[in-house]
Amino acid sequence: MKKIKQILLDIYHIKALKYIVVSLVGITLIGFVDENSILHHIMNKQRISELQDEIDRYTAQNENDKAQIQELEENPKAIKKIARERYFMKSDDEDIFVLSDDEQSVNSILNNERVK
C-alpha cells in the first residue's frame, strides 16, 4: 500500500502533469467531440464524394437530354418514332401489336389509353 501511495504522490508532484492532462483533454475534445473534429471531417469528405458522383450522373443525363432535344428539333421523324415506341401511338391506317413479357405494364398502358 505504501508503494502505491508513493507512486501516486510522485505522479502528483510532476510539474508538467497539469499541462499534460489539459493537452490530452483538449486533443480529445477537438479530435473527437467538437463539430470540427476529425470524425466530422471524414464524414464530410465522404458526403462530398457522394455529391460529386451525383453531379456527374446528372451532368451525363443532362447531356443525353440535350442531344435528344437537338435530335427532335432537327428531325421531325424522331417525334413520330418516340410517339410510336413509348406511347404506342399510331396512324389511322395502322394496327399496333404489343409483344411483351410484362403483362402488368402493358395492361396499365392500354387501360390508360381507354380512359383518355
GROMACS elastic network, one bead per residue, 0.5 to 0.9 nm:
[ bonds ]
;  ai    aj funct       b0    kb
    1     4     6  0.52841   500
    1     5     6  0.62319   500
    1     6     6  0.85993   500
    2     5     6  0.50160   500
    2     6     6  0.60207   500
    2     7     6  0.85681   500
    3     6     6  0.50383   500
    3     7     6  0.61440   500
    3     8     6  0.86343   500
    4     7     6  0.50879   500
    4     8     6  0.61910   500
    4     9     6  0.85661   500
    5     8     6  0.52124   500
    5     9     6  0.61808   500
    5    10     6  0.86136   500
    6     9     6  0.50698   500
    6    10     6  0.61192   500
    6    11     6  0.86380   500
    7    10     6  0.50320   500
    7    11     6  0.62240   500
    7    12     6  0.85586   500
    8    11     6  0.50726   500
    8    12     6  0.60573   500
    8    13     6  0.86368   500
    9    13     6  0.61808   500
    9    14     6  0.88398   500
   10    13     6  0.52399   500
   10    14     6  0.66117   500
   11    14     6  0.54130   500
   11    15     6  0.89975   500
   11    17     6  0.76346   500
   12    15     6  0.81281   500
   12    17     6  0.73931   500
   13    16     6  0.88331   500
   13    17     6  0.79822   500
   14    17     6  0.54567   500
   14    18     6  0.84208   500
   15    18     6  0.72143   500
   15    19     6  0.83597   500
   16    19     6  0.52889   500
   16    20     6  0.62385   500
   16    21     6  0.87595   500
   17    20     6  0.50331   500
   17    21     6  0.61231   500
   17    22     6  0.85264   500
   18    21     6  0.51574   500
   18    22     6  0.60640   500
   18    23     6  0.84238   500
   19    22     6  0.51667   500
   19    23     6  0.59578   500
   19    24     6  0.85313   500
   20    23     6  0.50871   500
   20    24     6  0.61298   500
   20    25     6  0.86127   500
   21    24     6  0.51712   500
   21    25     6  0.61564   500
   21    26     6  0.85079   500
   22    25     6  0.51516   500
   22    26     6  0.60084   500
   22    27     6  0.85355   500
   23    26     6  0.50601   500
   23    27     6  0.60496   500
   23    28     6  0.84740   500
   24    27     6  0.51669   500
   24    28     6  0.60756   500
   24    29     6  0.85925   500
   25    28     6  0.50983   500
   25    29     6  0.61482   500
   25    30     6  0.86089   500
   26    29     6  0.51393   500
   26    30     6  0.60533   500
   26    31     6  0.81816   500
   27    30     6  0.52299   500
   27    31     6  0.55595   500
   27    32     6  0.80946   500
   28    31     6  0.51708   500
   28    32     6  0.57434   500
   28    33     6  0.70142   500
   28    34     6  0.88910   500
   29    32     6  0.57091   500
   29    34     6  0.58330   500
   29    37     6  0.80247   500
   30    33     6  0.61483   500
   30    34     6  0.52117   500
   30    35     6  0.82526   500
   30    36     6  0.71519   500
   30    37     6  0.55795   500
   30    38     6  0.80167   500
   31    34     6  0.69281   500
   31    36     6  0.79477   500
   31    38     6  0.53916   500
   31    39     6  0.75318   500
   32    35     6  0.84122   500
   32    36     6  0.85633   500
   32    37     6  0.51863   500
   32    38     6  0.62661   500
   32    39     6  0.62520   500
   32    40     6  0.82909   500
   33    36     6  0.82858   500
   33    37     6  0.63153   500
   33    38     6  0.89348   500
   33    39     6  0.84912   500
   34    37     6  0.50993   500
   34    38     6  0.87289   500
   34    40     6  0.84298   500
   35    38     6  0.88585   500
   35    39     6  0.87323   500
   35    40     6  0.64683   500
   35    41     6  0.87463   500
   36    39     6  0.81636   500
   36    40     6  0.61570   500
   36    41     6  0.66567   500
   37    40     6  0.52783   500
   37    41     6  0.61638   500
   37    42     6  0.87238   500
   38    42     6  0.62118   500
   38    43     6  0.86257   500
   39    42     6  0.52333   500
   39    43     6  0.62645   500
   39    44     6  0.86324   500
   40    44     6  0.60037   500
   40    45     6  0.85455   500
   41    44     6  0.51310   500
   41    45     6  0.62449   500
   41    46     6  0.87246   500
   42    45     6  0.51350   500
   42    46     6  0.63178   500
   42    47     6  0.87225   500
   43    46     6  0.51233   500
   43    47     6  0.62484   500
   43    48     6  0.86602   500
   44    47     6  0.50005   500
   44    48     6  0.61066   500
   44    49     6  0.85868   500
   45    48     6  0.50445   500
   45    49     6  0.62559   500
   45    50     6  0.87570   500
   46    49     6  0.50785   500
   46    50     6  0.63405   500
   46    51     6  0.87013   500
   47    50     6  0.50563   500
   47    51     6  0.61429   500
   47    52     6  0.85366   500
   48    51     6  0.50809   500
   48    52     6  0.60666   500
   48    53     6  0.86359   500
   49    52     6  0.50850   500
   49    53     6  0.63169   500
   49    54     6  0.86962   500
   50    53     6  0.51695   500
   50    54     6  0.63169   500
   50    55     6  0.87266   500
   51    55     6  0.61378   500
   51    56     6  0.86139   500
   52    56     6  0.62005   500
   52    57     6  0.86206   500
   53    56     6  0.50860   500
   53    57     6  0.62253   500
   53    58     6  0.86961   500
   54    57     6  0.50527   500
   54    58     6  0.61846   500
   54    59     6  0.84892   500
   55    58     6  0.51819   500
   55    59     6  0.60043   500
   55    60     6  0.86137   500
   56    59     6  0.50507   500
   56    60     6  0.62348   500
   56    61     6  0.86212   500
   57    60     6  0.52642   500
   57    61     6  0.62493   500
   57    62     6  0.86138   500
   58    62     6  0.59775   500
   58    63     6  0.85871   500
   59    63     6  0.62473   500
   59    64     6  0.86300   500
   60    63     6  0.51570   500
   60    64     6  0.62421   500
   60    65     6  0.86629   500
   61    64     6  0.50486   500
   61    65     6  0.61552   500
   61    66     6  0.86028   500
   62    65     6  0.50704   500
   62    66     6  0.61048   500
   62    67     6  0.85915   500
   63    66     6  0.50739   500
   63    67     6  0.62160   500
   63    68     6  0.86683   500
   64    67     6  0.51659   500
   64    68     6  0.63198   500
   64    69     6  0.87471   500
   65    68     6  0.50061   500
   65    69     6  0.61452   500
   65    70     6  0.85682   500
   66    69     6  0.50707   500
   66    70     6  0.61285   500
   66    71     6  0.85517   500
   67    70     6  0.51375   500
   67    71     6  0.61710   500
   67    72     6  0.86636   500
   68    71     6  0.50300   500
   68    72     6  0.61759   500
   68    73     6  0.86343   500
   69    72     6  0.50576   500
   69    73     6  0.61821   500
   69    74     6  0.86536   500
   70    73     6  0.50995   500
   70    74     6  0.61934   500
   70    75     6  0.84703   500
   71    74     6  0.52003   500
   71    75     6  0.57730   500
   71    76     6  0.85159   500
   71    78     6  0.71068   500
   72    75     6  0.53325   500
   72    76     6  0.62648   500
   72    77     6  0.80677   500
   72    78     6  0.57306   500
   72    79     6  0.60986   500
   73    76     6  0.69804   500
   73    78     6  0.88181   500
   73    79     6  0.89210   500
   74    78     6  0.86649   500
   75    78     6  0.55553   500
   75    79     6  0.75789   500
   76    79     6  0.55464   500
   76    80     6  0.71177   500
   77    80     6  0.51634   500
   77    81     6  0.62621   500
   77    82     6  0.87744   500
   78    82     6  0.61927   500
   78    83     6  0.85132   500
   79    82     6  0.52437   500
   79    83     6  0.61105   500
   79    84     6  0.85941   500
   80    83     6  0.50289   500
   80    84     6  0.60987   500
   80    85     6  0.85541   500
   80    89     6  0.84928   500
   80    90     6  0.88773   500
   81    84     6  0.52314   500
   81    85     6  0.60803   500
   81    86     6  0.84095   500
   82    85     6  0.51733   500
   82    86     6  0.56903   500
   82    87     6  0.74411   500
   82    88     6  0.88945   500
   83    86     6  0.56971   500
   83    87     6  0.52074   500
   83    88     6  0.64491   500
   83    89     6  0.56204   500
   83    90     6  0.80733   500
   84    87     6  0.57786   500
   84    90     6  0.62970   500
   85    88     6  0.57897   500
   85    89     6  0.78441   500
   86    89     6  0.82008   500
   87   109     6  0.81157   500
   88    96     6  0.73141   500
   88    98     6  0.84215   500
   88   109     6  0.86046   500
   88   110     6  0.89574   500
   89    96     6  0.82946   500
   90    93     6  0.80415   500
   90    94     6  0.60916   500
   90    95     6  0.72121   500
   90    96     6  0.71653   500
   91    94     6  0.54231   500
   91    95     6  0.81939   500
   92    95     6  0.82619   500
   98   106     6  0.76440   500
   99   102     6  0.89560   500
   99   106     6  0.88071   500
  100   103     6  0.66789   500
  100   105     6  0.88960   500
  100   106     6  0.73071   500
  101   104     6  0.89768   500
  101   106     6  0.89495   500
  102   105     6  0.59490   500
  102   106     6  0.66909   500
  102   107     6  0.88450   500
  103   106     6  0.52302   500
  103   107     6  0.59313   500
  103   108     6  0.84826   500
  104   107     6  0.51588   500
  104   108     6  0.61184   500
  104   109     6  0.86516   500
  105   108     6  0.51002   500
  105   109     6  0.62144   500
  105   110     6  0.86450   500
  106   109     6  0.51229   500
  106   110     6  0.61651   500
  106   111     6  0.85131   500
  107   110     6  0.50803   500
  107   111     6  0.59526   500
  107   112     6  0.84738   500
  108   111     6  0.50242   500
  108   112     6  0.60896   500
  108   113     6  0.86897   500
  109   112     6  0.51235   500
  109   113     6  0.64038   500
  109   114     6  0.88771   500
  110   113     6  0.51409   500
  110   114     6  0.64524   500
  110   115     6  0.88684   500
  111   114     6  0.51311   500
  111   115     6  0.63803   500
  111   116     6  0.88856   500
  112   115     6  0.51757   500
  112   116     6  0.64896   500
  113   116     6  0.52635   500
